[in-house]
Amino acid sequence: MKRIYLDHAAATPVDPRVLKAMAPFWSVEYGNPSAIHKEGVVARKAVEESRRNIGEMLGVHPDEIVFTGSATESCNLALFGAVSLWKKRHPKRTPHIIVSAVEHDAVLFKARELEMGGVRLTILPVNMDGVVSPSALKGAITEDTVLVSVMYANNEIGVVQPIREIAKVIRKWKKEHRGLSRDAKQEGESRYPLFHTDATQAVNYCDVHAPRLGVDMLTCNAAKIYGPKGIGLLAVSRDVSLYPVIVGGGQERGLRAGTENVPLIIGFAQALSITRKIQEKEGARLVEIRDNTIANLTREIPAIIINGTMKERLPNNIHFSLPETDHEYLAIALDARGVAVATKSACNERDAETSHVLLALDGGAGTRPYHGLRITMGRGTAKKDMHMFAKTLKEVLKTMIAYG
């Protein structure tokens, strides 16, 4: 029986074209890119060509790309790096950071860790559709706000945040409080607050041109775009200064020490190139399948609750809850029948079933389930796969009711 994989938000298969591009750099062109001999020069050229290509696709200069080991590391570098340097420059002041309530744990956990270290933390609420209010952000910024971090697209419910509108709020605050004009060079105190977005889930389907978005830092991960696992990046504007998380070698502008992983960097660039070329067509294809599936589910299962707005949502994401249902058992039962789904982010799948994202939608009022199923389609997902998923889901639900 063919398995139906519907957890592409957690991991995607590596595209064969990506594997082909990476292949020579495992054993043929194996030089250390920091070495001065021929083998090292070949590796360095490959890394810098990939950096340049990625920079062009993200709308930034090559030297603004910092390669890391994961999106989690990139988010940690953005938060820790910005706050640590600000504290060094302002030893007598208390830094302040703002993050949304629906961030990935890579941001939330680091933000709370910084809070335990004396940083003031503001967590922006979201509405019942999972959307951050730009006006709420306006009232939260202070003279000591170092960083605002709002994820581009949520990894659980697929809601796409109004990043450009949030960027406008930050720019307007700088103009009113820092006297900074739109075209003025941002430096020193006028640079704050910085704006970071975790674009890990957005890359497949959304515009990730950093200047158009208005962000200072942007996080990406190859494993979500049919590239290799173990490689992420942080796009950091030239005029943004950060304190490094990993030191010891001076690589990546001194922001991330350690020998560059050449084959993974090559694979990242190739995966991103393929993604950008097919983005529009693939997004439209998945929107049609997604909407047909949701219509089918809501018609056949009246009690189902679709989580997150349908207006601004990733094309491949369906997230729903069923009242008084053990969603973990439901996911296991579906897996036994050949359908792979998730109950929430793979990074905290083993934690308690309660989802902090769903909790944020409800504001803690207790009017809806705090757990559910996440269905994320991919390039290999066909209409017939989603028909089979819906059919299997209904069969499992009937069995659960029968056995009470």
C-alpha positions as CSV (number, residue, x, y, z in Angstrom):
1,M,0.0,0.0,0.0
2,K,1.3,3.4,-1.0
3,R,1.8,5.7,2.0
4,I,0.5,9.2,1.9
5,Y,2.9,11.7,3.4
6,L,1.2,14.8,4.7
7,D,3.8,16.3,7.0
8,H,5.9,18.5,4.6
9,A,6.0,21.3,7.2
10,A,8.3,19.0,9.2
11,A,10.5,17.7,6.5
12,T,10.6,17.4,2.7
13,P,12.3,14.8,0.5
14,V,15.5,16.0,-1.1
15,D,14.9,16.9,-4.7
16,P,17.0,14.7,-7.1
17,R,18.4,17.8,-8.8
18,V,19.7,19.0,-5.3
19,L,21.3,15.6,-4.7
20,K,23.0,15.8,-8.1
21,A,24.4,19.3,-7.4
22,M,25.7,18.2,-4.0
23,A,27.3,15.0,-5.1
24,P,30.8,16.1,-6.2
25,F,31.4,18.0,-2.9
26,W,31.1,14.9,-0.7
27,S,34.2,13.0,-2.1
28,V,35.6,14.6,-5.2
29,E,35.8,18.3,-4.4
30,Y,36.3,17.8,-0.7
31,G,38.7,20.7,0.2
32,N,38.3,23.0,3.2
33,P,37.0,26.3,1.9
34,S,39.4,28.2,4.2
35,A,42.5,26.5,2.8
36,I,44.7,28.4,0.2
37,H,45.6,25.4,-2.0
38,K,43.7,24.4,-5.2
39,E,41.2,22.1,-3.4
40,G,40.4,24.8,-0.9
41,V,40.0,27.4,-3.6
42,V,37.5,25.2,-5.5
43,A,35.4,24.7,-2.4
44,R,35.5,28.4,-1.6
45,K,34.4,29.4,-5.1
46,A,31.5,27.0,-4.8
47,V,30.4,28.4,-1.4
48,E,30.6,32.0,-2.6
49,E,28.8,31.3,-5.8
50,S,26.0,29.7,-3.8
51,R,26.0,32.6,-1.3
52,R,25.7,35.0,-4.2
53,N,22.9,33.1,-5.8
54,I,21.0,32.9,-2.6
55,G,21.6,36.6,-1.9
56,E,20.1,37.5,-5.3
57,M,17.0,35.5,-4.6
58,L,16.5,37.1,-1.2
59,G,17.3,40.5,-2.5
60,V,20.4,41.0,-0.3
61,H,24.2,41.3,-0.8
62,P,26.2,38.0,-0.7
63,D,28.0,39.1,2.5
64,E,24.6,39.5,4.2
65,I,24.1,35.8,4.1
66,V,25.2,33.9,7.2
67,F,25.1,30.1,6.9
68,T,24.1,28.2,10.1
69,G,23.3,24.6,11.1
70,S,19.6,25.1,11.2
71,A,16.7,27.6,11.3
72,T,16.7,27.3,15.1
73,E,20.3,28.4,15.3
74,S,19.6,31.3,13.0
75,C,16.7,32.5,15.2
76,N,18.9,32.1,18.3
77,L,21.7,34.2,16.6
78,A,19.2,36.9,15.7
79,L,17.8,37.2,19.2
80,F,20.9,36.5,21.3
81,G,23.2,38.4,18.9
82,A,21.1,41.6,18.8
83,V,20.4,41.7,22.6
84,S,23.9,40.8,23.7
85,L,25.5,43.5,21.6
86,W,23.0,46.1,22.7
87,K,23.6,45.3,26.3
88,K,27.3,45.7,25.8
89,R,26.7,49.2,24.4
90,H,24.1,50.1,27.0
91,P,25.2,48.5,30.3
92,K,23.0,50.6,32.5
93,R,19.7,50.0,30.5
94,T,17.3,47.1,30.3
95,P,16.9,45.7,26.8
96,H,13.4,45.0,25.6
97,I,12.3,42.5,22.9
98,I,8.9,41.8,21.3
99,V,7.8,38.5,19.9
100,S,4.4,37.1,18.8
101,A,2.5,34.5,20.9
102,V,2.6,32.0,17.9
103,E,6.3,31.9,17.3
104,H,8.2,28.7,16.8
105,D,9.9,27.5,20.0
106,A,13.2,28.5,18.4
107,V,12.2,32.1,19.0
108,L,9.9,31.7,22.1
109,F,12.3,29.6,24.1
110,K,15.2,31.9,23.4
111,A,13.1,34.9,24.2
112,R,12.1,33.4,27.6
113,E,15.7,32.5,28.3
114,L,16.7,36.1,27.7
115,E,13.9,37.2,29.9
116,M,15.3,35.0,32.7
117,G,18.6,36.8,32.2
118,G,17.0,40.3,32.8
119,V,15.6,41.2,29.4
120,R,12.1,42.6,29.3
121,L,9.9,40.5,27.1
122,T,6.6,41.5,25.5
123,I,4.5,38.7,23.8
124,L,2.1,40.1,21.2
125,P,-1.3,38.4,21.2
126,V,-3.0,37.2,18.0
127,N,-6.7,37.4,17.1
128,M,-8.9,34.3,16.8
129,D,-7.7,33.8,13.2
130,G,-4.1,33.7,14.4
131,V,-3.0,37.2,13.0
132,V,-0.9,39.7,14.9
133,S,-2.2,43.2,15.0
134,P,0.2,45.8,13.8
135,S,-1.5,48.5,15.9
136,A,-0.8,46.3,19.0
137,L,2.9,46.4,18.1
138,K,2.8,50.2,17.8
139,G,1.9,50.5,21.5
140,A,4.5,48.0,22.6
141,I,7.6,49.6,21.2
142,T,9.7,51.6,23.7
143,E,13.0,53.5,23.7
144,D,14.8,50.3,24.8
145,T,13.2,47.9,22.3
146,V,16.1,46.1,20.7
147,L,14.2,43.6,18.5
148,V,10.8,42.7,17.1
149,S,10.5,39.1,15.9
150,V,7.3,38.0,14.1
151,M,7.3,34.8,12.1
152,Y,6.3,35.1,8.4
153,A,4.1,32.0,8.2
154,N,3.1,29.8,11.2
155,N,4.5,26.3,11.2
156,E,1.3,24.8,12.8
157,I,-1.7,26.6,11.4
158,G,-0.1,28.1,8.3
159,V,-1.3,31.7,8.9
160,V,0.7,34.3,7.0
161,Q,1.5,37.4,9.0
162,P,1.3,41.0,7.6
163,I,5.1,41.4,7.7
164,R,5.1,44.5,5.4
165,E,2.5,46.2,7.6
166,I,4.5,45.4,10.7
167,A,7.7,46.8,9.1
168,K,5.8,50.0,8.3
169,V,4.8,50.3,12.0
170,I,8.5,50.0,13.0
171,R,9.7,52.5,10.4
172,K,7.0,55.0,11.5
173,W,8.1,54.6,15.1
174,K,11.7,55.3,14.2
175,K,10.7,58.3,12.2
176,E,8.6,59.7,15.1
177,H,11.0,58.8,18.0
178,R,14.4,58.7,16.3
179,G,13.9,61.4,13.8
180,L,14.8,59.0,11.0
181,S,13.7,59.8,7.5
182,R,12.9,56.9,5.0
183,D,16.2,57.4,3.0
184,A,18.5,58.2,5.9
185,K,21.3,55.9,6.8
186,Q,20.3,53.9,9.9
187,E,23.2,53.6,12.3
188,G,23.8,53.7,16.1
189,E,20.7,54.2,18.2
190,S,18.6,55.0,15.2
191,R,18.9,51.4,14.0
192,Y,16.7,50.1,16.8
193,P,14.4,48.3,17.0
194,L,15.6,45.7,14.6
195,F,13.0,43.5,12.8
196,H,13.5,39.8,12.4
197,T,11.2,37.3,10.7
198,D,11.4,33.5,10.8
199,A,10.5,32.7,7.1
200,T,11.2,29.0,7.4
201,Q,7.7,27.9,6.4
202,A,7.1,30.8,4.0
203,V,9.9,30.2,1.5
204,N,8.0,27.7,-0.7
205,Y,5.0,29.9,-1.3
206,C,5.7,33.6,-0.3
207,D,7.8,36.5,-1.4
208,V,11.0,36.4,0.6
209,H,12.7,39.4,-0.9
210,A,14.0,40.9,2.4
211,P,14.0,44.6,1.3
212,R,10.4,44.4,0.0
213,L,9.4,42.9,3.2
214,G,11.2,45.6,5.2
215,V,13.0,43.2,7.5
216,D,16.5,43.5,8.9
217,M,17.0,39.8,9.5
218,L,15.4,36.8,7.8
219,T,15.7,33.1,8.8
220,C,15.5,30.2,6.2
221,N,16.0,26.4,6.4
222,A,16.9,24.1,3.4
223,A,15.1,21.1,4.9
224,K,11.6,22.7,4.3
225,I,12.3,23.4,0.6
226,Y,13.4,20.0,-0.7
227,G,17.0,20.6,0.3
228,P,19.3,18.9,2.8
229,K,18.8,18.8,6.5
230,G,21.4,20.5,8.8
231,I,21.7,23.8,7.0
232,G,20.0,27.1,7.6
233,L,20.8,30.8,7.1
234,L,20.2,34.2,8.6
235,A,20.1,37.1,6.2
236,V,21.5,40.0,8.1
237,S,21.5,43.6,6.8
238,R,25.0,45.0,6.5
239,D,24.3,47.8,8.9
240,V,23.1,45.4,11.6
241,S,25.6,44.4,14.3
242,L,25.3,41.1,16.2
243,Y,27.2,39.3,18.8
244,P,28.1,35.8,17.7
245,V,26.7,32.6,19.3
246,I,29.5,30.3,18.1
247,V,33.1,31.6,18.1
248,G,36.5,30.2,17.2
249,G,37.2,30.4,13.5
250,G,36.0,33.7,12.1
251,Q,33.9,32.2,9.4
252,E,30.6,33.9,8.2
253,R,31.7,37.5,8.9
254,G,32.7,36.3,12.4
255,L,29.1,35.5,13.3
256,R,29.3,31.7,13.0
257,A,32.6,30.0,13.5
258,G,33.2,26.6,12.0
259,T,34.2,25.1,8.7
260,E,31.4,25.7,6.2
261,N,29.5,22.6,5.2
262,V,30.1,22.9,1.4
263,P,27.8,20.2,0.0
264,L,24.9,21.4,2.2
265,I,25.4,25.0,1.1
266,I,25.4,23.9,-2.5
267,G,22.2,22.0,-1.9
268,F,20.6,24.9,-0.2
269,A,21.2,27.2,-3.2
270,Q,19.9,24.7,-5.7
271,A,16.8,23.9,-3.6
272,L,16.0,27.6,-3.3
273,S,16.5,28.2,-7.0
274,I,14.0,25.4,-7.9
275,T,11.6,26.6,-5.3
276,R,11.5,30.2,-6.7
277,K,10.9,28.9,-10.3
278,I,7.9,26.8,-9.5
279,Q,6.5,28.9,-6.6
280,E,3.5,30.5,-8.2
281,K,2.3,27.4,-10.2
282,E,2.8,25.0,-7.3
283,G,1.0,27.4,-4.9
284,A,-2.0,27.7,-7.1
285,R,-2.2,23.9,-7.5
286,L,-2.1,23.3,-3.8
287,V,-4.7,26.0,-3.0
288,E,-7.2,24.2,-5.2
289,I,-6.5,20.9,-3.5
290,R,-6.5,22.5,0.0
291,D,-9.8,24.3,-0.5
292,N,-11.6,21.2,-2.0
293,T,-10.3,19.1,0.9
294,I,-11.5,21.6,3.5
295,A,-14.9,21.8,1.8
296,N,-15.2,18.0,1.9
297,L,-14.2,17.7,5.5
298,T,-16.5,20.5,6.8
299,R,-19.4,18.9,4.8
300,E,-18.8,15.3,6.0
301,I,-17.6,16.1,9.5
302,P,-19.8,19.0,10.8
303,A,-18.0,19.2,14.2
304,I,-14.7,20.0,12.6
305,I,-13.0,23.3,13.5
306,I,-10.6,24.7,10.9
307,N,-7.9,26.6,12.8
308,G,-6.4,29.9,11.4
309,T,-7.6,32.3,8.8
310,M,-8.4,31.1,5.3
311,K,-7.7,34.6,3.9
312,E,-3.9,34.7,4.4
313,R,-2.8,31.0,4.7
314,L,-0.1,28.9,3.2
315,P,-1.4,26.9,0.2
316,N,-0.3,23.6,1.6
317,N,-1.7,23.8,5.1
318,I,-4.9,22.4,6.7
319,H,-5.1,22.4,10.5
320,F,-8.2,21.3,12.3
321,S,-9.5,20.3,15.7
322,L,-12.3,17.9,16.7
323,P,-14.0,18.5,20.1
324,E,-13.5,15.8,22.7
325,T,-11.1,13.9,20.4
326,D,-7.7,12.4,21.2
327,H,-5.8,13.9,18.3
328,E,-2.6,12.0,19.1
329,Y,-4.5,8.7,19.0
330,L,-6.1,9.9,15.7
331,A,-2.6,10.6,14.2
332,I,-1.3,7.2,15.3
333,A,-4.4,5.5,13.8
334,L,-4.0,7.3,10.5
335,D,-0.3,6.3,10.5
336,A,-1.2,2.7,10.9
337,R,-3.4,3.0,7.8
338,G,-0.7,4.6,5.8
339,V,-1.3,8.3,6.2
340,A,1.4,10.4,7.9
341,V,0.2,13.6,9.6
342,A,1.2,15.7,12.6
343,T,-0.4,16.9,15.8
344,K,1.7,20.0,15.8
345,S,5.3,21.1,15.1
346,A,7.7,18.2,14.8
347,C,10.1,20.1,17.1
348,N,7.7,19.7,20.1
349,E,5.7,16.7,19.0
350,R,6.8,14.7,22.0
351,D,5.7,17.5,24.5
352,A,2.3,17.7,26.1
353,E,-0.5,17.6,23.5
354,T,-1.6,21.2,24.2
355,S,-0.5,23.6,21.4
356,H,0.7,27.1,22.5
357,V,-0.5,28.3,19.0
358,L,-4.1,27.1,19.5
359,L,-4.0,28.4,23.1
360,A,-3.0,31.8,21.7
361,L,-6.0,31.8,19.2
362,D,-8.4,31.3,22.1
363,G,-6.7,33.7,24.5
364,G,-6.9,31.1,27.2
365,A,-10.7,31.4,27.3
366,G,-11.3,27.6,27.1
367,T,-13.8,27.8,24.3
368,R,-12.0,25.6,21.8
369,P,-9.7,22.6,21.8
370,Y,-6.0,23.3,22.4
371,H,-4.9,20.4,20.2
372,G,-5.5,19.3,16.6
373,L,-4.1,17.7,13.4
374,R,-1.8,19.5,11.0
375,I,-2.0,18.4,7.4
376,T,0.8,19.8,5.1
377,M,0.9,18.8,1.5
378,G,3.9,18.9,-0.9
379,R,5.0,18.7,-4.5
380,G,4.1,15.0,-4.6
381,T,0.6,15.4,-3.1
382,A,-2.2,14.7,-5.6
383,K,-5.9,15.2,-5.4
384,K,-6.4,11.4,-5.1
385,D,-4.1,11.4,-2.1
386,M,-6.3,14.0,-0.3
387,H,-9.5,12.0,-1.2
388,M,-7.9,8.9,0.3
389,F,-6.9,10.9,3.4
390,A,-10.4,12.2,3.9
391,K,-11.8,8.7,3.4
392,T,-9.4,7.2,5.9
393,L,-10.0,9.9,8.4
394,K,-13.8,9.3,8.4
395,E,-13.2,5.5,8.8
396,V,-10.9,6.1,11.8
397,L,-13.4,8.5,13.4
398,K,-16.2,5.9,13.0
399,T,-14.0,3.3,14.6
400,M,-13.2,5.7,17.5
401,I,-16.8,6.4,18.1
402,A,-17.7,2.7,17.9
403,Y,-15.2,1.8,20.6
404,G,-15.9,4.9,22.6
